[in-house]
Amino acid sequence: MSETIGLRPHNAWLECIEKALEGLEYGTVQITVHDGQIVQIDRTEKMRFPVAAKMAAKGQAAAAGMKQENNEAGSKRHR
């Protein structure tokens, strides 16, 4: 560890890291180091959707479930 403290990273490393961070709103940039050298940079991007869309989807699913229950109850009454 003490051998690499004084070393400055190569500009290419910094450029790759900056490129991996560009436009990243949610996710991770993972830097893999072996023997004090960067050997790999991984970028994982996550897409997040607004909570309102999730709630609307849940509301629609619940409404569909209630409609189905009402239809089943109605068909039982007509037998």
C-alpha positions in Angstrom: 0.0 0.0 0.0 2.8 2.5 0.9 4.4 1.8 -2.5 1.4 3.2 -4.4 0.5 6.1 -2.2 2.8 8.5 -4.0 1.8 7.4 -7.5 -0.6 9.5 -9.4 -3.3 7.8 -11.4 -2.9 7.8 -15.2 -5.0 10.3 -17.0 -6.6 7.4 -18.9 -7.9 6.0 -15.7 -9.5 9.3 -14.7 -11.0 9.7 -18.2 -12.6 6.3 -18.0 -13.9 7.0 -14.5 -15.4 10.3 -15.6 -16.9 8.7 -18.7 -18.5 6.0 -16.5 -20.0 8.7 -14.2 -21.4 10.8 -17.1 -25.2 10.8 -17.0 -25.4 8.3 -14.2 -28.4 9.2 -12.0 -28.7 6.0 -10.1 -26.3 3.1 -10.0 -22.7 2.2 -9.3 -19.2 2.6 -10.7 -17.0 -0.2 -9.4 -13.2 0.1 -9.8 -11.2 -3.1 -9.5 -7.6 -2.8 -8.4 -4.9 -5.5 -8.5 -1.4 -4.8 -7.3 -2.1 -1.1 -7.0 -3.2 -0.8 -10.7 -6.8 -0.3 -11.9 -7.6 -3.3 -14.1 -11.3 -2.9 -14.6 -14.1 -0.3 -14.3 -17.7 -1.5 -14.2 -20.8 0.7 -14.5 -24.2 -0.5 -13.4 -27.1 1.8 -14.2 -30.5 1.6 -12.5 -33.6 3.1 -13.8 -36.0 4.5 -11.2 -39.6 5.3 -11.9 -41.7 7.9 -10.1 -43.7 6.7 -7.1 -46.9 8.1 -8.6 -46.6 5.6 -11.5 -46.2 2.7 -9.0 -49.2 3.9 -7.0 -51.3 4.3 -10.1 -50.4 0.8 -11.1 -51.3 -0.6 -7.7 -54.6 1.3 -7.8 -55.4 -0.1 -11.2 -54.6 -3.6 -10.1 -56.7 -3.2 -6.9 -59.6 -1.8 -9.0 -59.3 -4.8 -11.4 -59.3 -7.2 -8.5 -62.4 -5.6 -7.0 -64.1 -5.6 -10.4 -63.3 -9.3 -10.8 -64.6 -10.1 -7.3 -67.8 -8.1 -8.0 -68.3 -10.0 -11.3 -67.8 -13.4 -9.5 -70.2 -12.4 -6.7 -72.8 -11.3 -9.3 -72.5 -14.5 -11.3 -73.1 -16.6 -8.1 -76.3 -14.6 -7.4 -77.7 -15.3 -10.8 -77.3 -19.1 -10.6 
